[in-house]
Every structure is written in structure tokens, then in C-alpha cells.
Amino acid sequence: MMESFVLAGMFGPTEIVLIVLVLLLLFGGRKIPELMRGLGQGMKEFKKATKDEPETQGGNSDAKPKES
């Protein structure tokens, strides 16, 4: 079990080239930048949400709501 876990993290140059070629065949050259851009934006939003979370959870619950 441990063997398969350790081997999963080792990618050589041949494997990386093979993965890139498969991605190019599946998505084409024009779609890959769009996919990476979307992935980057999703990661940015996730980091922002996790960064803001402690502030919203640790807010002052005794605070009175603003009256208009």
C-alpha cells in the first residue's frame, strides 16, 4: 500500500510529456489556457474565502444591528 502511494508522486520527464500530449489531444491548444485561467481564478477565490472565514466566524455576536 505504501509502495503505490510513494510511486504515485514520482513523475519523470517521459510521463510529463505524455500527460501534456494527452491534454493537447483532449482539449486542443486553444482551450488549455482558458482551463488554466479558470483554475487559477477558482484557486484565488478559494484562498480569499478561506482567508476571510476566520473574520466572519470570530465576529462580535453581541453587536447590535444598525438601525436606519
C-alpha positions as CSV (number, residue, x, y, z in Angstrom):
1,M,0.0,0.0,0.0
2,M,2.7,2.4,0.9
3,E,4.6,1.5,-2.2
4,S,1.8,2.6,-4.5
5,F,1.5,5.9,-2.6
6,V,5.2,6.7,-2.9
7,L,5.3,5.8,-6.6
8,A,2.3,8.0,-7.4
9,G,4.3,11.1,-6.6
10,M,7.2,10.3,-8.9
11,F,6.7,11.7,-12.4
12,G,9.7,11.6,-14.8
13,P,10.1,13.6,-18.0
14,T,8.5,10.9,-20.1
15,E,5.3,10.8,-18.0
16,I,5.0,14.6,-18.0
17,V,5.4,14.8,-21.8
18,L,2.8,12.0,-22.2
19,I,0.3,13.8,-19.9
20,V,0.8,17.1,-21.9
21,L,0.3,15.3,-25.2
22,V,-2.9,13.7,-23.9
23,L,-4.2,17.1,-22.7
24,L,-3.5,18.6,-26.0
25,L,-5.3,15.9,-27.8
26,L,-8.3,16.1,-25.5
27,F,-8.8,19.8,-25.2
28,G,-6.8,21.4,-28.1
29,G,-4.3,24.2,-27.9
30,R,-6.8,27.0,-27.5
31,K,-8.8,25.5,-24.6
32,I,-5.9,24.8,-22.3
33,P,-5.1,28.5,-21.5
34,E,-8.8,29.0,-20.8
35,L,-8.9,26.0,-18.5
36,M,-5.8,27.1,-16.6
37,R,-7.1,30.7,-16.2
38,G,-10.4,29.3,-14.8
39,L,-8.4,27.0,-12.4
40,G,-6.3,30.0,-11.3
41,Q,-9.3,32.2,-10.6
42,G,-11.0,29.4,-8.7
43,M,-7.9,28.9,-6.5
44,K,-7.7,32.7,-5.9
45,E,-11.4,32.8,-4.8
46,F,-10.9,29.7,-2.6
47,K,-7.9,31.3,-0.9
48,K,-9.8,34.6,-0.4
49,A,-12.8,32.7,1.1
50,T,-10.6,30.7,3.5
51,K,-8.7,33.9,4.5
52,D,-12.0,35.8,5.2
53,E,-13.6,32.9,7.0
54,P,-12.0,33.5,10.5
55,E,-13.0,37.1,10.4
56,T,-16.7,36.2,9.8
57,Q,-16.8,33.4,12.4
58,G,-15.0,35.4,15.0
59,G,-17.2,38.4,14.7
60,N,-18.8,40.2,17.7
61,S,-22.1,38.4,18.3
62,D,-23.1,41.0,21.0
63,A,-23.0,43.8,18.4
64,K,-26.4,45.5,17.9
65,P,-27.7,45.6,14.3
66,K,-27.5,49.0,12.7
67,E,-30.8,50.9,12.8
68,S,-31.7,53.1,9.8
